[in-house]
Amino acid sequence: MSLLNDVSGTAALTICESLLLALNDRKILPETEIVGILEDAAAAHANVPDTDPKSDLHAAVVILINNILAGGNSVRRR
């Protein structure tokens, strides 16, 4: 993967995390909805067949999102 892809992906993740935090801080979306969004995103990548040329990428995305959920990076847990 090129450095440009890494930078683009990291920027997109940071922007999305910031948006989720802002939506929660402003009480637009409750924590349960934000967790649901992240779980849905992980699920969308979890069922990709092994024959898909990007199956390793999809698996890595699932791991990353699950780590975000476990660590509470996108949702400030009290």
N, C-alpha and C positions, 0 to 999 in steps of 0.2 A: 504494500500500500504506500502511496506517495505521501510525502510530508504535507502537500496541499490537502489531500483527503483527510489526514489526521487533524490538521488545523481547522478545516471546515466542519468536521464532525465534532470536535471539541467546542468550537464556537456555537454550533447548533445546540449541543447538550447544555451548555452554560445558559444560553438564552432561554431554552425551555424550562430549565430548573428555576431561573429567575422569574419567569412568568407564573409558574405554579406557586412559588412562594408569594408573589404579589397577589395572586387570586385568593390565596388562603389568608394572607394578612388583612386584606380588605373585605374579608368575609363574603366573597363572591362564590367561592367553592369551599365546602368543608373538607377537612382532612380525609374523610372516608371517600369522597369523590376523587380527590387527587390520587389516593392510593389505588382506586379503581382504574383510573386512567393509566397509571404505570403498569398495573397488572394486565390490562388489556393490551398495552403496547408489547409487553413481554410475550403474551399469548400469541400475538400476531406473528412473532418470529419463532415461536416454539414448535410449530407444526410444519416446518419446511422439510420436505423429503431430503434424505441423504444424497439423492442424485442431483439435487440442485447445485450448480457450480459455486454458489455462495453459501452453502450450508454451514461452513465454518464461521463465516461472518455472522449469520443469523444466530448461531449458538452463542457466540461471544456477546451479541447484543442482549440475549436473554440473561446471561450471567451478569452483565453490567447493570441492567435494570433491576434484577433481583438484589444485587449488592446495594444499589441506591435505596431500594425499599428496606432492606435490612439495616442499613446505616442511617436512614432518616435524612439523607442529604437533601431531598426535595421537599420534605415536609418537616417543619420544626415540631418535634414531638415534645410534649410537656411532661 
